[in-house]
Amino acid sequence: MEKSRILGVILAGGGSSRFGGDKALALLGGKSLLSRVIARARPQVGQLVLSGFARPGIDLPLVRDAEPEQGPLAGVLSALRWAKYSSLDFVATFACDTPFFPHDTIDRLARHLTPDAGVAVAKSGGATHHASAVWRTASLALLETSYALEIRSLRQAQTAVRSVEVEFPPGGPEGSVFFNINTPADLAAAENWLAKAQQR
């Protein structure tokens, strides 16, 4: 799959209620989580955009949710509509609070996206990471139908379009390369892991 056919979108529209502030701008090793995700995501896709709302110092094109505060699926739908309008075949989604995903994440997911599947989803550390995925733009119509039927979770939406899970080797904090930072305690754990990793 050629990178030029893939629109990358960083899902950053959540309220960060458990974190106590905008976690996308929280610092990890002196850099914001969002800037770390951008640095890892940009080389993996043809074009990269931000879903949710603008942040100071971030110059990515912004894709606003058609229905704000309806969860990450609203962001995925908006990105798929952008991809369809731009004649792009795939959308790769990244969570703004997952700074350690592998540099070949999208390549691995794309290689396992079977012809009958609408989305390939990452799995690591014994858990499925629904926000780390590659979606077919062609799945938009079915996802819009699911959304109209009040489906809001990524897990349910991925089931609706038929998903394939792709296992990634362990790594990162707590053994997962898709470790996500939801609380200040998670950020402290990530900081500790990063410091040790830089010493190796």
C-alpha positions in Angstrom: 0.0 0.0 0.0 1.5 3.3 -1.1 1.7 6.0 1.6 0.3 8.6 -0.8 -3.1 6.8 -0.7 -3.3 7.1 3.1 -4.7 10.0 5.1 -3.4 10.0 8.7 -5.5 11.6 11.4 -4.6 12.2 15.0 -7.7 11.9 17.2 -7.4 14.7 19.7 -10.9 15.9 20.4 -11.5 14.4 23.8 -12.1 16.3 27.0 -9.2 14.7 29.0 -11.4 14.6 32.0 -9.3 12.0 33.8 -6.1 13.9 33.1 -7.3 17.2 34.5 -6.2 19.2 31.5 -5.5 19.0 27.8 -3.3 15.9 27.8 -2.4 16.4 24.1 -0.2 19.3 25.3 1.2 17.5 28.4 5.0 17.2 28.4 6.8 13.9 28.2 10.6 14.1 28.2 10.3 17.8 27.4 8.0 17.4 24.4 4.2 17.4 24.2 2.4 14.2 23.6 0.9 15.6 20.5 4.3 16.6 19.0 5.6 13.1 19.7 2.7 11.5 18.0 3.1 13.9 15.0 6.8 13.0 14.7 6.0 9.2 14.6 2.9 9.5 12.4 4.0 11.9 9.7 6.5 9.6 8.0 4.0 6.7 7.9 1.2 8.5 5.8 0.8 10.6 2.7 -1.0 13.4 4.5 -1.5 14.1 8.2 -4.4 16.1 9.8 -5.6 16.8 13.3 -9.1 15.8 14.5 -10.8 17.8 17.2 -9.7 21.4 17.8 -6.6 23.5 17.1 -3.7 23.7 19.5 -1.1 26.5 19.7 2.0 25.8 17.7 0.5 22.9 15.8 0.3 23.6 12.1 -1.6 20.5 10.9 -4.7 20.9 8.8 -7.7 20.7 11.1 -10.7 18.3 10.6 -13.5 19.3 12.9 -15.9 16.8 14.2 -19.3 17.2 12.6 -20.8 16.4 16.0 -18.5 17.5 18.8 -18.3 15.6 22.0 -19.6 12.4 20.5 -16.4 10.4 21.0 -13.6 9.4 18.6 -15.9 7.8 16.1 -17.1 11.2 15.1 -13.5 12.1 14.3 -13.0 9.0 12.3 -16.2 9.7 10.2 -15.0 13.3 9.5 -11.6 12.0 8.4 -13.2 9.4 6.2 -15.3 12.1 4.5 -12.1 14.1 4.0 -10.4 11.1 2.5 -13.4 10.4 0.2 -13.4 14.0 -1.0 -9.7 13.8 -1.6 -9.9 10.4 -3.4 -7.8 8.7 -0.8 -8.4 5.0 -0.2 -7.4 4.7 3.4 -7.5 6.5 6.7 -4.9 5.7 9.4 -6.0 6.8 12.9 -3.6 7.7 15.8 -4.5 8.5 19.4 -2.9 11.7 20.7 -2.1 10.0 24.0 -0.2 7.1 22.6 3.4 8.3 22.0 5.3 5.0 21.7 3.6 3.3 18.7 6.1 1.6 16.3 7.5 3.5 13.3 6.1 0.8 11.0 2.6 0.7 12.6 0.7 1.7 9.5 2.8 -0.6 7.2 2.1 -3.6 9.4 -1.6 -2.8 9.7 -2.0 -2.2 5.9 -0.3 -5.5 5.1 -2.9 -7.4 7.2 -5.9 -5.6 5.9 -7.7 -8.4 4.0 -10.0 -7.7 1.1 -13.1 -8.5 3.1 -12.1 -6.3 6.1 -13.0 -2.7 6.5 -10.4 -2.0 9.1 -7.2 -3.4 10.6 -6.7 -2.8 14.3 -3.5 -2.9 16.5 -3.2 -5.4 19.4 -0.4 -5.4 21.9 0.1 -6.2 25.6 -3.0 -8.4 25.8 -5.3 -5.6 24.6 -6.8 -4.3 21.4 -6.1 -0.7 20.7 -9.0 0.5 18.7 -7.8 4.0 18.0 -4.6 2.6 16.3 -6.1 1.4 13.0 -6.2 1.6 9.2 -9.7 2.1 7.8 -10.9 1.6 4.2 -12.5 4.8 2.9 -15.1 2.6 1.3 -16.3 1.6 4.8 -17.7 5.2 5.3 -21.3 4.4 4.2 -21.6 1.5 6.6 -20.1 3.5 9.5 -22.5 6.3 8.8 -25.4 3.9 9.1 -24.0 2.5 12.3 -23.5 6.0 13.7 -27.1 6.8 12.8 -28.1 3.7 14.9 -26.4 5.3 17.9 -23.2 3.3 17.7 -20.5 5.5 19.3 -17.6 3.2 20.3 -14.8 2.4 18.0 -15.0 -1.3 19.0 -18.6 -1.6 17.9 -18.0 0.4 14.7 -15.0 -1.9 13.8 -17.1 -4.9 14.3 -19.8 -3.5 12.0 -17.3 -3.1 9.1 -15.5 -6.3 9.9 -12.1 -5.9 11.6 -8.9 -7.8 11.5 -6.6 -7.6 14.6 -2.8 -7.3 14.1 -0.6 -8.4 16.9 2.5 -6.3 17.7 5.4 -7.4 19.9 5.6 -6.2 23.5 7.4 -3.0 24.4 6.8 0.3 26.0 5.4 1.0 29.5 3.6 -2.0 30.9 4.7 -4.1 28.0 2.6 -2.3 25.3 3.9 -0.2 22.5 0.4 1.4 22.4 0.5 2.4 26.1 -1.9 5.3 26.3 -1.8 8.2 28.8 -5.1 8.9 30.5 -4.0 10.1 33.9 -1.1 11.9 35.6 -0.1 8.5 37.0 0.1 7.1 33.4 2.3 10.1 32.4 4.6 9.4 35.3 4.9 5.8 34.3 5.7 6.8 30.7 8.3 9.3 31.9 9.9 6.7 34.0 10.0 4.2 31.1 11.3 6.8 28.7 14.1 7.7 31.0 15.2 4.1 31.4 15.0 3.5 27.6 17.2 6.5 26.9 19.8 5.1 29.3 20.1 1.8 27.4 
